[in-house]
């Protein structure tokens, strides 16, 4: 049994959205195209041929959606800024209409007594920069810092909590190695270039915010997975360690001054071919918090493909795992394992679960969505976060992914993660049973298993 107050007075209860998945209005008020505008323009790239259209129209409905956050009893609203809305061509002239939009969003948060956590980059790179190589071009470090500086100067009078970047492994791995996401590039060299430049941008971005706003609360949000070997055979245990290095250590350890995890993956040493003099120091920044984002468990085994990793996952369906709509292994206990793992790094000051959620089929029946499985998922997540706290781990917050059902990248509209149901034809919002549970739990400090 637990209650809200047991998590501590300073525990942050939040919800997270992203610009591309929520805003819509892709050409409104001077916004330029992003790589995801380009990618989704071909509906063959999207499951079920879904066309994003206005997504869930946050651009025009932000007041309604932010009011919903307050209605649910949450106290943090985490959202991202669209780079192409601020700088339509990625650099150069600033689009004042984009600045004004995010100022209105921030003011709306404050008027609803919500603390804004602002993510500088959540995957939607301006297409004009991708035309110049995107994350594989070393110049992106300068482009990104210039963009970040504009954001901090424009919004820093009312924003003090910054997430420099969201899930770098997701957008570099899926977009620059596997070609599954925008901008659809493949190959180890594309990935390693993009990855190294991304690490530099995170560290140098943090340093720039600290320079401009010395008392800011600065973090990054890293995707992670609980990984276990299929059995205790040495080759499978080594495979799990390699997968752990790629999915849970690769982006964190350079930021902490530990370098890339070549101890279990010597082949990663080739990333140093993309270094310049001084990069070892430029890769390091003392973040105030590390956001971890957890959705699924991975059961690893040795494999001769892909190269470098030499490990793959046993498909969750073959293991008869508890599956979500995206056929991923739903395993709430994994958050406890991950919090223990990350707490072993003494350099980390605070851990915040900056995203977690689950997608299941939802059905709107007489203005109700009875999503009991989603409610139980979040209850279990909170149980394990509380258990971690009891073990002395500094777990400082839980941000639900996500507020309203939205556009789930290549997966389209089918996966629904929201605490609030959206009818994408009418844009009607309906608070689900899971959202009502949060409303009750956070406002009445009700206890649960």
MARMAR-489713 format. One record per residue: x, y, z of N, C-alpha, C in turn. Coordinates in steps of 0.1 Angstrom, whole numbers. Each point is the difference from the previous one (the first is absolute). Layout:
  n_c1  n_c2  n_c3 ca_c1 ca_c2 ca_c3  c_c1  c_c2  c_c3
     X     Y     Z     X     Y     Z     X     Y     Z
...
***
This chain:
  n_c1  n_c2  n_c3 ca_c1 ca_c2 ca_c3  c_c1  c_c2  c_c3
     8   -12     0    -8    12     0     9    13     0
    -4    10    -8     8    12     1   -10    12    -3
     5    11     5    -8    13    -2     9    10    -7
    -6    10    -6     8    10    -7    11     6     9
    -4     4    12    10     7     9    12    -9     4
    -1   -13    -2    11    -8     3    12     1    -9
    -3     6   -12    10     2   -10     9    12     3
    -5     9     9     7    11     4    -6    13    -5
     2    11     7    -6    13    -3     6     5   -13
    12    -3    -4     6     5   -12    -1    -9   -12
    -7   -11     2    -1   -10   -12    -9     7   -10
     4    -1   -13    -6     7   -11   -10    -9    -7
   -12     4    -1   -10    -8    -7    -4     7   -13
     4    -7   -11    -1     7   -13    -6    -8   -11
     0     6   -12    -5    -6   -12     9     6   -11
     2    -8   -10     9     4   -11    -7    -1   -14
     3    10    -8    -5     0   -14    12     4    -9
    -2    -1   -13    11     5    -9    -7     9   -11
     8     9    -5    -5    10   -10    -5    -7   -12
     8    -9    -7    -5    -6   -12   -12    -9     2
     0    -7    10   -11   -10     2   -13     7     4
     0    12     5   -12     6     6    -4    13    -8
     9     8    -4    -3    14    -4    -9     0   -13
     3    -7   -10    -6     2   -13     5    13    -6
    -9     7    -8     4    13    -5    14     1    -6
     3   -10    -9    13    -1    -5     5    12    -9
    -9     8    -5     4    11    -9    -5    13     6
    -6     0    12    -6    12     6    11    10     5
    -3    13    -2     8    10     6    15    -1    -2
     4    -3   -12    14     0    -4     8   -12     3
    -6   -11     5     8   -12     3     5    -6   -12
    13    -5     1     6    -7   -11    -2   -15     1
     4    -7   -10    -2   -15     0    11    -7     8
    -4   -10     7    10    -9     7     2   -13    -7
     9    -8     4     2   -13    -6   -12    -9     2
    -8     3    11   -12    -8     2   -11     4    -9
    -1    13    -3    -9     5   -10     2    -7   -13
    13    -1    -4     4    -6   -13    -3   -15     1
     3    -7    10    -1   -14     2   -15    -4    -1
    -9     7     8   -14    -3     0    -8     4   -12
     6     9    -8    -7     4   -12    -2   -12   -10
     9   -10     2    -3   -12    -8    -6   -10    10
   -13    -2    -1    -8    -8     9     4   -15     0
     7    -4   -11     5   -13     0    11    -3    11
     5    11     5    10    -2    11    -7    -2    13
   -13     2     1    -7    -1    13    -9   -12     0
    -1    -7    12    -8   -11     1   -15     4    -3
    -7    -9    -6   -14     2    -4    -2    12   -10
    12     5    -5    -2    12    -9    -5    12     6
     2     1    13    -6    12     8     7    13    -5
    -9    10    -2     5    13    -3    -1     9    12
    11     6     4     0     7    13    -9    12     1
    -2     7   -11   -10    11     0     4    10    11
   -10     3     8     2     9    11     4    -7    13
     3   -13    -1     4    -7    12   -11     1    10
     2     5    12   -11     3    10    -1    15     2
     5     8    -9    -3    14    -1     3     8    12
    11    -4     7     5     7    12     2    15    -4
     5     3   -12     3    14    -4   -12     9     3
   -12    -5    -3   -12     8     2    -8    -4    13
     4   -11     6    -8    -5    12     9     0    12
    11     7     0     9    -1    12    -6     4    13
    -9    10    -1    -6     4    13    -9   -11     6
    -7    -7    -9    -9   -11     4     9   -11     6
    10    -3    -7     9   -12     4     7     3    13
     5    12     2     8     4    12   -10     1    12
   -12     4    -3   -10     0    11    -3   -15     4
     0    -9    -9    -2   -14     3    12    -5    10
    12     4    -3    11    -4     9    -3     4    14
    -5    12     2    -3     5    13   -12    -8     6
   -10    -3    -8   -12    -7     4     4   -14     5
    11    -6    -6     4   -13     4     8     0    13
     3    12     5     7     1    13    15     0    -1
     6     0   -12    14     0    -3     6    14     3
    13     1     2     6    13     2    11     4    -9
     3    -9   -10    11     3   -10    -6    -3   -13
     3     9   -10    -4    -2   -14    13     1    -8
     4   -12    -5    12     0    -8    -4    -1   -15
     6    10    -8    -3     1   -14    12     3    -7
     0    -2   -13    12     3    -8    -2    12   -10
    11     6    -4    -1    11    -9     4    -5   -14
    -8     4   -10     3    -3   -14    11     9    -5
    12    -6    -3    11     8    -5    -5     7   -13
    -7    -6    -9    -4     6   -12   -11    11     2
    -6     0    11   -10    11     3     8    12     5
    11    -1     6     8    11     4     9     5   -11
     7   -10    -7     9     3   -11    -5    -8   -12
    -8     5    -9    -6    -8   -10    10    -7    -9
    13     5    -1    10    -6    -8    11    -5     9
    -3    -2    13    10    -5     9    10     9     6
     2    11    -7    10    11     4    -4    13    -7
     6    10     4    -3    13    -7   -11     8     7
   -10     5    -8   -10     9     6   -10    -8     9
    -2     7    11   -10    -6    10   -14     3    -4
    -9   -10     2   -14     2    -3    -7     5    13
    -3    12     0    -6     6    13   -13    -7     3
    -8    -4   -10   -12    -6     3     2   -13     8
    10    -7    -3     4   -12     7     3     3    15
     9    10     2     3     4    13   -13     4     8
    -8     8    -6   -13     4     6    -9   -11     4
     0   -11    -8    -9   -11     3     5    -7    13
    13    -3     1     5    -7    12    -1     9    12
     1    13    -2    -2     9    12   -14    -1     5
   -10    -1    -9   -14    -2     4    -1   -14     7
     6   -10    -5    -1   -13     7     6     1    14
    12     6     1     6     1    13    -9     8    10
    -5    12    -5    -9     8     8   -12    -8     5
    -5    -9    -9   -12    -8     3     3   -10    11
    12    -6    -1     5    -9    11     0     8    13
     6    11     0     1     8    13   -13     4     5
    -9     4    -8   -14     4     4    -8   -12     6
     4   -12    -4    -6   -13     5     8    -6    11
     9     8     5     9    -5    12     7   -12    -3
     5    -1   -13     9   -11    -4    14     5    -3
     9    -9     4    14     3    -3     4    -5   -14
     4     9    -9     4    -5   -14    14    -6     1
     1   -12    -6    13    -6    -3     1     0   -15
    10     7    -5     0     3   -15    12    -9    -6
    -4    -8   -10     9    -8    -7     5     7   -13
    13     2    -1     5     8   -11    -1    -8   -13
     2   -13     0     0    -8   -12    -7   -13     2
   -10    -2    -8    -8   -13     1    -2    -5   -15
    12    -2    -7     0    -8   -12    -3     7   -13
    -7    12     1    -5     6   -13    10    10    -5
    11    -5    -6    11     8    -6    -6     8   -12
     4    13    -1    -4     7   -12     5    -7   -13
    -8    -1   -10     3    -7   -12    12     7    -7
     1    13     1    11     7    -6    14    -4     6
     0    -4    12    12    -4     6     3   -15    -4
   -10    -8    -1     2   -14    -5     6     0   -14
    -5    10    -8     6     1   -14    15     3     0
     5     4    12    14     3     1     7   -12     8
    -7   -11     2     6   -11     7    -6    -3    14
    -8    10     5    -6    -2    13    10    -3    11
    -3   -11     7     8    -3    12    13    -6    -4
     2    -4   -13    13    -5    -4    10    11    -3
    -5    12    -1     8    12    -3     5     6    13
    13     1     2     6     6    12    -5    14     2
    -4     7   -10    -5    14     2   -12     0     8
    -7   -11     2   -12     0     8     2     4    14
    12    -2     5     3     5    14    -2    15     1
     5     7   -10    -2    15     0   -14     4    -2
    -7    -7   -10   -14     2    -3    -8    -2    12
     2   -11     7    -8    -3    12     2    10    11
    12     4     3     3     9    11    -6    14    -3
     0     4   -12    -6    13    -4   -15    -1     2
    -6   -11    -4   -15    -1     2    -3    -1    15
     7    -7     7    -2    -1    15     1    13     6
    10     8    -4     2    13     6   -12     9    -2
    -5     0   -12   -12     7    -3   -11    -3     9
    -2   -13     3   -11    -5     8     2     5    15
    12    -2     5     2     4    14    -1    15     2
     5     8    -9    -2    14     1   -14     5    -2
    -8    -8    -8   -14     4    -2    -9    -4    11
     3   -11     6   -10    -6    10     6    -1    14
    13     3     2     6    -2    13    -4     8    11
    -8    11    -3    -5     9    11   -11    -8     7
    -6   -10    -6   -11    -7     6     2   -15     1
    11    -5    -6     3   -14     0    13    -2     6
     1    -9    10    13    -3     6     3   -15     0
    -9    -8    -6     2   -15    -1     1    -4   -14
    12    -5    -4     2    -3   -14     5   -14    -2
    -6    -6   -11     5   -14    -4     6     3   -14
    13    -2     0     8     4   -12    -4    -8   -12
    -2   -13     2    -3    -9   -11    -8   -12     4
    -8    -5    -8    -9   -12     3     4   -12    -8
     3   -11     7     3   -13    -5    10     0   -12
    12     4     2     9     0   -11     2   -14    -7
     0   -11     8     2   -13    -6   -12    -3   -10
   -12     5     4   -11    -3    -9     2     7   -13
     3    13     0     0     7   -13    12    -3    -8
    11    -3     6    12    -4    -7     0   -15    -5
    -4    -8     9    -1   -15    -3   -10    -3   -11
   -12     5     2   -11    -2    -9     1     8   -13
     6    12     1     0     9   -11    13    -1    -8
    11    -4     6    13     1    -7     7   -14     0
    -5   -10     6     6   -13    -1   -10   -10    -7
   -12     0     5   -10   -10    -5    -8     6   -12
    -1    13    -1    -7     6   -11   -15    -1     2
    -5    -4    12   -14    -2     3    -7    13     2
     6    10     6    -6    13     2     7    10    -9
    -5    12     0     6    11    -7    14     3     6
    10     3    -8    -1     2   -15     3   -12    -9
    -2   -12     6     1   -12    -8    14    -3    -5
    10     2     8    14    -3    -4     4   -13     7
     9    -8    -6     4   -12     5    16    -1     1
     4    -8     9    15    -3     0     7     4    13
    10    -7     4     7     3    12     7    13     0
     5     4   -11     7    13    -1    -9    12     2
   -12    -1    -7   -10    10     2    -4     1    15
    -2   -11     6    -4    -1    14    11     6     9
    13    -4    -1    10     4     9     3    15    -2
     0     5   -12     1    15    -1   -11     7     7
   -12    -4    -3   -12     7     6     1    -1    15
     3   -12     5     1    -2    14    10     9     7
    12     1    -5    10     8     6    -3    15     0
    -6     4   -11    -4    14    -1   -11     3    10
    -9   -10     2   -11     2     9     5     1    14
    10    -8     4     6     1    13     6    14     2
     7     5   -10     6    13     1   -11    11     2
   -11    -2    -7   -11    10     1    -6     0    14
    -2   -12     6    -6    -1    13     9     7    10
    13    -4     0     9     6    10     2    15    -2
     3     4   -12     2    14    -3   -13     8     2
   -11    -6    -3   -13     6     2    -2     3    15
     3   -10     8    -1     2    15     9    11     4
    12     0    -5    10    11     4    -5    14    -4
    -6     1   -12    -5    13    -4   -12     4     8
    -9    -9     4   -11     4     9     6     5    13
    10    -7     6     5     4    13     7    14    -2
     6     3   -11     6    13    -2   -11    11     0
   -11    -3    -7   -10    10    -1    -9     1    12
    -2   -11     7    -9    -1    11     6    -8    11
     9     6     8     8    -8    10    -8    -9     9
   -12     4     3    -8    -7    10   -11   -10    -6
     2    -2   -13   -10    -9    -7     2   -14     5
   -11    -8    -2     0   -14     3     1    -7   -13
    11    -7    -3     3    -4   -14     1   -16     0
    -6    -6   -10     1   -14    -1    -1    -5   -14
     1   -13    -2    -2    -6   -13   -10   -12     3
    -7    -4   -10    -9   -12     1     4   -11    -9
     4   -11     6     6   -11    -7    -9   -12     0
    -2    -6   -11    -7   -13    -1     8   -11     6
    -7    -9     6     7   -12     7   -10   -12     0
     6   -11     1    -8   -13     0     6    -9    11
    -8    -7     7     5   -11     9     4   -11    -9
    12    -5     2     5   -10    -9     5   -12     8
    -4   -12    -4     4   -12     7     4   -11   -11
    10    -8     3     3   -11   -10   -11   -11     0
    -1    -7   -12   -10   -10    -1     3   -11    10
    13    -3     3     4   -10    10    14     4     5
     6    -8     8    12     4     6    13    -6    -7
    -2    -5   -12    11    -3    -8     9    12    -3
    13    -2     1     9    12    -1    -2     8   -13
    -3    -6   -11    -1     8   -12   -13     9     0
   -10    -5     7   -12     8     1     1    11    11
     8    -3    10     2    10    10     9    12    -6
    10    -4    -8     8    10    -7    -9     8   -10
    -9    -7    -6    -9     7   -10    -8    11     8
    -5    -4    11    -8     9     8     8    12     5
    13    -2     3     8    11     5     3     9   -12
     1    -5   -12     2     9   -11   -12     8    -3
   -12    -7     1   -12     8    -2    -2    10    10
     3    -3    13     0    10    11     9    12    -4
    12    -3    -5     9    11    -3    -6     9   -11
    -7    -6   -10    -6     9   -10   -12     7     4
    -9    -7     7   -13     6     3     0     8    13
     9    -3     9    -1     7    13    12     7     5
    11    -2    -7    13     7     4     6     9   -11
    -3    -3   -13     6     7   -11     0    15     1
   -12     6     3    -1    14     0     2     6    14
    -1    -8    10     2     6    14    15     1     3
     7   -10    -2    14     0     6     9    11    -6
    -1     3   -13     8    11    -5    -3    13     7
   -13     2     3    -4    13     7     6     0    14
     2   -11     6     6    -1    14    15     0     0
     6     1   -11    15     0    -1     6   -14    -1
    -8   -11    -3     4   -13     0     3    -5   -14
    -3     7   -10     3    -4   -14   -11   -10    -4
     1    -4   -13    -9   -10    -5     3   -14     6
   -10    -9     1     2   -12     6     7   -11    -8
    13     3    -2     8   -10    -8     5   -12     8
    -2     0    13     4   -11     8    -6   -13    -5
   -13     0    -3    -7   -12    -5    -2     0   -15
     3    12    -6    -2     1   -15    12     7    -6
    11    -7     0    13     6    -6    -2     6   -13
    -9    -5    -8    -2     5   -14    -5    14     0
    -5     5    11    -5    14     1    11    10     0
    13    -5     1    11     9     0     1     7   -13
    -6    -5   -11     0     7   -13    -7    13     1
    -8     3    10    -6    13     1    10    11     2
    12    -4     5    10    11     2     5     5   -13
    -3    -6   -11     5     5   -13    -8    13    -3
   -11     2     7    -8    13    -2     3    10    10
     9    -2     9     4     9    11     9    11    -6
    -1    12     6    10    11    -2     7     2    13
    11     7    -1     7     3    12    -8     8    10
     0    -5    12    -8     6    11   -14    -6     2
    -4   -10    -9   -14    -5     2    -2    -7    13
    10    -7     5    -1    -7    13    -6     9    11
     5    13     0    -5    10    10   -13     6    -5
    -2     2   -12   -12     6    -5   -12   -10     2
     2   -13     1   -11    -9     2    -5    -1    14
     5     7    10    -3    -2    14    -7    13     5
   -11    -3     7    -7    11     7    -7    -6    13
     0     9    10    -5    -4    13   -15     3     1
    -8    -9    -5   -15     2    -1    -6     0    14
   -11     8     2    -7     0    13    -8   -13     2
    -5    -5   -11    -8   -12     1     2    -8   -13
    -2   -13     1    -1    -9   -12   -14    -5    -1
    -7     2   -11   -13    -5    -2     1   -14    -7
    -6   -10     6    -1   -13    -6   -14    -3    -5
     0    -6   -12   -13    -2    -7    -1   -15    -3
   -10    -6     7    -1   -15     0   -14    -5    -5
     1    -9   -10   -13    -6    -6     0   -15     0
    12    -6    -2    -1   -15    -2    13    -7     4
    -2   -13     2    11    -9     3     6    -6   -12
    13    -4     0     6    -7   -11     7   -12     5
    -3   -12    -6     6   -12     3    10    -3   -11
    13     0     4    11     0   -10     6   -14    -2
     5    -2   -12     7   -12    -3    12     3   -10
    10    -9     0    11     2    -9    -5    -2   -14
     5     8    -9    -3    -1   -14    12     6    -8
     2    -5   -12    10     5    -9    -4    12    -8
   -12     4     2    -5    13    -6    -8     7    11
     0    13     0     8     9    -8    15     0     4
     8     4    -9    14     1     3     3    11    11
    11    -1     7     4     9    11    -8    -5    13
   -13     0    -1    -8    -4    11     0   -15     2
    -1    -8   -10    -1   -15     1    -9    -4    11
   -12     5    -1   -11    -3    10   -13     4    -7
   -10    -8     3   -14     5    -4    -9    -4    11
   -13     3    -2   -10    -2    10    -9   -12    -4
    -3    -8    10   -10   -10    -3   -14     7     0
    -7    -1   -11   -13     7    -2    -9    -2    12
    -6    10     5    -9    -1    12   -11   -10    -3
    -6     1   -12   -11    -9    -3     4   -15     1
    13    -3    -4     5   -14     1     1    -4    14
     3    10     9     1    -3    14   -13     0     8
   -11     3    -8   -13     1     6     0    11    11
     7    11    -3     1    11    10   -14     8     0
    -1     9    10   -11     9     1     2    11   -10
    -8     0   -11     3     9   -11    -9    12     0
     6    12    -5    -8    11    -2    -4     0   -15
    -7    11    -4    -4     1   -14    11    -1   -10
    12     4     4    12     0    -9     8   -13     1
    -6   -10     7     6   -13     2    13     1     8
     1     9     9    11     2     9    -3    -7    13
    10    -4     7    -1    -7    13    -2     9    12
   -12     0     5    -4     9    11     4    -6    13
     9     7     7     6    -6    12     3    11    10
   -10     4     8     3    12     9    11    -2    10
     3   -12     4    11    -2    10    13     4    -6
     1     1   -13    13     4    -6     4    14     5
    -9     9     3     4    13     5     8     0    13
    -4   -10     8     8    -1    13    14    -5    -3
     1    -9    -9    14    -5    -4     8    11    -6
    -6     8    -8     7    11    -7     4    11    10
    -9     3     9     3    11    10    12    -5     8
     0   -13     4    12    -5     7    13     1    -9
    -2    -3   -12    12     0    -9     6    14    -1
    -9    10    -3     5    14    -2     4     6    13
    -6    -4    11     5     5    13    14    -4     3
     5   -10    -7    14    -4     3    10    10    -5
    -4    10    -8     9    10    -5     0    12    10
    11     2     7     0    10    11    -1    14    -6
     3     2   -13    -1    13    -6   -14     5    -2
   -10    -9     0   -14     4    -2    -6     5    13
    -5    12    -1    -5     7    12   -15    -4     3
    -7    -1   -11   -15    -3     2    -4    -8   -13
    -9   -10     2    -6    -7   -11   -15     4     0
    -5     3   -12   -14     2    -2    -5    -9   -11
   -11    -6     2    -6    -8   -11    -7    10    -8
     6     5   -11    -5    10    -8   -10    -4   -11
    -1   -13    -2   -11    -6    -8    -2   -15     4
   -12    -4     1    -4   -14     0   -15    -1    -3
    -4   -10    -7   -14    -2    -3    -2   -13    -7
   -12    -2    -3    -3   -13    -7   -12     2   -10
     1    -6   -11   -11     1   -10    -8   -13    -1
   -13     1     2    -9   -11    -2   -12     5    -9
    -7    -9    -6   -12     5    -7   -10     6    10
    -5    12    -4   -10     7     9   -13     1    -8
   -11    -1     8   -13     1    -6    -9    10     7
    -5    10    -7    -8    10     5   -15    -5     0
    -5    -2    12   -14    -5     1    -8    10     9
    -9     6    -6    -9    10     8     9     9     8
     9     7    -7     9    10     6     9    -5    11
     3   -13     0     9    -6    10    10    -9    -7
    12     0     5    11    -9    -5     5    -7    12
    -3   -13     1     3    -8    12    13    -7    -2
    11     7     1    13    -5    -3     7    -5    13
    -5   -11     6     5    -5    13    14    -4    -1
     4    -6   -12    14    -5    -1    10    11     1
    -3    11    -6     9    12     0     1     5    14
   -12     1     7     0     4    14     9    -9     8
    -1   -13    -1     8    -9     8    15     1    -4
     3     3   -12    14     2    -4     6    11     8
    -7    11     0     6    12     7     0    -2    15
    -9    -7     5     0    -4    15    13    -8     3
     2   -10    -9    12    -9     2    13     8    -1
     0     9   -10    12     8    -2     3     8    13
   -10     6     5     1     8    12     4    -8    12
    -5   -12     1     4    -9    11    15    -3    -1
     5    -2   -11    14    -4    -1     9    13     1
    -5    11    -4     8    13     3     0     2    15
   -11    -2     7     0     2    14    10   -10     7
     0   -12    -5     9   -10     5    15     4    -2
     3     6   -11    13     5    -2     3    11     9
    -9     9     3     2    11    10     3    -6    13
    -7   -11     4     2    -6    13    14    -6     1
     6    -3   -11    14    -5     0    10    11    -1
    -5    12     1    10    12     1     3     6   -14
    -7    -4   -10     2     5   -14    -7    13    -1
     7    10    -6    -6    14    -1    -9     0   -13
   -11    -5     1   -10     0   -11    -9    12     3
     1    10    -9    -7    13     3   -12     3    -7
    -5    -9    -9   -12     4    -7    -5   -11   -10
   -12     1    -4    -6    -9    -9    -9     8   -10
     4     0   -13    -7     7   -10    -6   -10   -10
   -13     0     0    -8   -10    -9     2     4   -14
     2   -10    -8    -2     1   -15   -13    -7    -3
   -10     7    -3     0    14    -3   -13     6     4
    -2    13    -2   -13     7     4   -11    -5    -9
     0     2   -13   -11    -4    -9     6    -9   -10
    -9    -9    -5     4    -9   -12     6     9   -11
    11    -4    -6     6     8   -10     5    -9   -12
     9     6    -8     5    -6   -12    13    -7     4
     1   -13     0    11    -8     5    10    -3   -11
     6    11    -5    10    -1   -10    -3   -10   -12
     8    -9    -3    -3    -9   -11   -12    -9     3
    -3    -2    12   -11    -9     4   -14     7    -2
     0    13    -3   -13     7    -3    -8     2    12
   -13     0    -3   -10     3    11    -5   -12     8
     4   -12    -4    -6   -12     7     5    -1    14
    13     1     3     4    -1    14    -5    12     9
    -8    -3    10    -6    10     8     7     0    14
     7    10     4     7     1    12    -7     9    10
    -9     8    -4    -5    12     8    -8    -4    12
     1     9    10   -10     0    11   -13     6    -4
     0     6   -12   -12     7    -6    -2    -6   -14
   -12    -4    -3    -3    -6   -13    -3    12   -10
     5    -2   -12    -2    10   -11    -8    -7   -11
   -11     6    -4    -6    -4   -13     6     8   -11
     8    -6    -8     9     8   -10    -8     6   -11
   -13    -4    -1    -8     7   -10    -6    13     5
    -4     0    13    -6    12     6     9     7     9
    11    -6     4     9     5    11    -6     1    14
   -11    -7     2    -6    -1    13     8    -7    10
     2     6    11     8    -6    11    -9    -6    11
     4   -12     4    -8    -7    11    10    -6    10
    -1     4    12     9    -5    10    -3   -15     2
    11    -8    -1    -2   -15     2     0    -3    15
    -3   -13     3    -1    -5    13    14     2     7
    11    -2    -8    13     1     6     3    15     4
    -5     9    -8     1    14     3    -8     4    13
   -12    -6     1    -8     3    12     7    -6    12
     7   -12    -2     7    -5    12    11    10     5
     8     5   -10    10    10     4    -7    12     7
   -11     4    -5    -7    12     5    -3    -3    15
    -5   -12     2    -4    -4    14    12    -2     9
    10    -7    -5    12    -3     8     7    13     4
     1     9   -10     9    12     3    -8    11     8
   -13     0    -1    -8    10     7    -4    -5    14
    -3   -13     1    -5    -5    13    10    -8     7
    12    -2    -6    10    -9     6    -5   -14     4
    -8    -5   -10    -6   -13     3    11   -10    -1
    -1   -11     7    10   -11     0    -4   -11   -10
    10    -7    -4    -2   -11   -10    10   -11     2
    -2   -11    -6    10   -11     1    11     3   -10
***
